[in-house]
Amino acid sequence: MTELRFYHLTLRTLEQTLPGLLEKSLERGWKALVLTDGEERAQALSQHLWTYKPDSFLPHGTRQDGHPAHQPVLITSEDDRANNAHVLFLTGGTTTPALADYNLACDLFDGNDPDAVAAARQRWRAAKEAGHSLTYWQQNERGGWEKKA
């Protein structure tokens, strides 16, 4: 079964957190798919990745950029694993019935939004019922992560 990590964002936003996780994925030689809750959100995240750090480059693209199969990081609202990704990043409360197609999936949710937390708890229960290996990570005061479950 797929390892599913829940990332409870409390001190940093998705935009502040996602680039580092994507960098680590690419360092491991993994392709990544970032599943968003809409094409507008996909474009906004893509634009952010061009500018989040002036002295580095994170190779990525969207469907609008073309050649989705060749993107090391594909940001999309379409759940079809077009780039044959190893790792899936679920954002904005997105889910997929194809979780088992990935080696690793990361569910990033806003810990300051009670509705997002409640929805993440429901996704946790469903994933546990489906037999996935689950871990829960929460941001700490130093900006790092603590494994809570």
C-alpha positions as CSV (number, residue, x, y, z in Angstrom):
1,M,0.0,0.0,0.0
2,T,1.0,3.6,-0.5
3,E,2.6,5.5,2.3
4,L,0.4,8.6,3.0
5,R,1.8,11.5,5.0
6,F,-0.5,14.2,6.4
7,Y,1.2,17.6,6.7
8,H,-0.6,19.8,9.2
9,L,0.4,23.4,8.2
10,T,0.2,25.7,11.2
11,L,3.1,28.2,10.9
12,R,3.8,28.2,7.2
13,T,1.5,28.3,4.2
14,L,1.3,25.8,1.4
15,E,3.3,28.3,-0.8
16,Q,6.1,28.4,1.8
17,T,6.1,24.6,2.4
18,L,5.6,23.0,-1.0
19,P,8.8,24.1,-2.7
20,G,11.0,22.4,0.0
21,L,9.1,19.2,-0.3
22,L,9.3,19.2,-4.1
23,E,13.1,19.9,-3.9
24,K,13.5,16.9,-1.7
25,S,11.5,14.7,-4.1
26,L,13.6,15.8,-7.0
27,E,16.8,15.2,-5.1
28,R,15.7,11.6,-4.7
29,G,15.2,11.3,-8.4
30,W,11.4,11.2,-8.1
31,K,8.9,12.8,-10.4
32,A,6.1,14.6,-8.6
33,L,2.5,15.5,-9.3
34,V,0.8,18.3,-7.4
35,L,-2.9,17.9,-7.5
36,T,-4.8,21.1,-7.0
37,D,-8.5,22.0,-6.6
38,G,-8.7,23.9,-9.8
39,E,-6.7,25.1,-12.8
40,E,-6.5,28.6,-11.5
41,R,-4.8,27.3,-8.4
42,A,-2.4,25.2,-10.5
43,Q,-1.4,28.3,-12.4
44,A,-0.9,30.3,-9.2
45,L,1.3,27.6,-7.7
46,S,3.3,27.3,-10.9
47,Q,3.9,31.1,-10.9
48,H,5.0,31.0,-7.3
49,L,7.6,28.2,-8.0
50,W,9.2,30.5,-10.6
51,T,9.7,33.2,-8.0
52,Y,9.9,31.7,-4.5
53,K,13.7,31.7,-4.4
54,P,15.6,34.0,-6.7
55,D,18.8,32.0,-6.7
56,S,17.5,28.6,-7.7
57,F,15.4,26.8,-10.3
58,L,12.8,24.1,-9.6
59,P,11.9,22.4,-12.9
60,H,8.1,22.2,-13.2
61,G,5.2,22.9,-15.4
62,T,1.5,22.7,-16.0
63,R,-0.6,21.3,-18.8
64,Q,-0.8,24.7,-20.3
65,D,3.0,24.6,-20.6
66,G,2.7,21.5,-22.7
67,H,4.4,18.1,-22.6
68,P,2.9,17.0,-19.2
69,A,4.5,13.6,-19.5
70,H,8.0,15.2,-19.5
71,Q,7.5,17.5,-16.5
72,P,9.5,16.4,-13.4
73,V,6.9,18.3,-11.3
74,L,3.5,18.6,-12.9
75,I,1.0,20.9,-11.3
76,T,-2.5,20.1,-12.3
77,S,-6.1,19.8,-11.4
78,E,-6.5,16.7,-13.5
79,D,-6.1,13.4,-11.6
80,D,-4.4,11.3,-14.3
81,R,-0.7,10.9,-13.3
82,A,0.3,12.2,-16.8
83,N,4.0,12.4,-15.8
84,N,4.2,8.9,-14.2
85,A,5.0,10.5,-10.9
86,H,6.4,8.6,-7.9
87,V,5.0,11.1,-5.3
88,L,1.7,12.8,-5.2
89,F,1.0,16.1,-3.3
90,L,-2.6,16.6,-2.5
91,T,-3.5,20.2,-1.9
92,G,-6.8,22.1,-1.3
93,G,-8.5,19.0,0.1
94,T,-8.1,17.1,-3.1
95,T,-8.3,13.3,-3.1
96,T,-7.8,10.5,-5.6
97,P,-9.0,7.0,-6.0
98,A,-5.6,6.2,-7.6
99,L,-3.6,6.6,-4.4
100,A,-2.1,3.1,-4.8
101,D,-0.4,4.1,-8.1
102,Y,2.1,6.3,-6.2
103,N,5.0,5.3,-3.9
104,L,4.2,8.2,-1.6
105,A,1.4,10.7,-1.2
106,C,1.5,13.8,0.9
107,D,-1.7,15.5,2.0
108,L,-1.0,19.1,2.9
109,F,-3.7,21.0,4.8
110,D,-4.2,24.3,6.5
111,G,-4.2,23.7,10.2
112,N,-5.6,27.2,10.9
113,D,-8.8,26.4,9.0
114,P,-11.2,24.3,11.2
115,D,-13.0,23.0,8.1
116,A,-9.8,21.9,6.4
117,V,-8.7,20.1,9.6
118,A,-12.1,18.3,9.9
119,A,-11.9,17.3,6.2
120,A,-8.3,16.0,6.7
121,R,-9.5,13.9,9.6
122,Q,-12.1,12.3,7.4
123,R,-9.4,11.6,4.7
124,W,-7.2,10.1,7.4
125,R,-10.0,7.7,8.5
126,A,-10.8,6.7,4.9
127,A,-7.1,6.1,4.1
128,K,-6.6,4.0,7.3
129,E,-9.7,2.0,6.4
130,A,-8.2,1.4,2.9
131,G,-5.0,0.0,4.5
132,H,-2.6,2.7,3.6
133,S,0.5,3.3,5.8
134,L,-0.2,6.7,7.5
135,T,2.0,9.2,9.3
136,Y,1.0,12.6,10.6
137,W,3.5,15.5,10.6
138,Q,3.0,18.9,12.3
139,Q,5.0,22.1,12.0
140,N,7.0,23.1,15.1
141,E,8.1,26.5,16.3
142,R,11.5,26.2,14.7
143,G,9.9,25.7,11.2
144,G,10.7,22.0,11.1
145,W,8.4,19.0,11.3
146,E,7.5,16.7,14.2
147,K,6.1,13.2,13.5
148,K,3.0,13.0,15.8
149,A,1.5,9.7,14.6
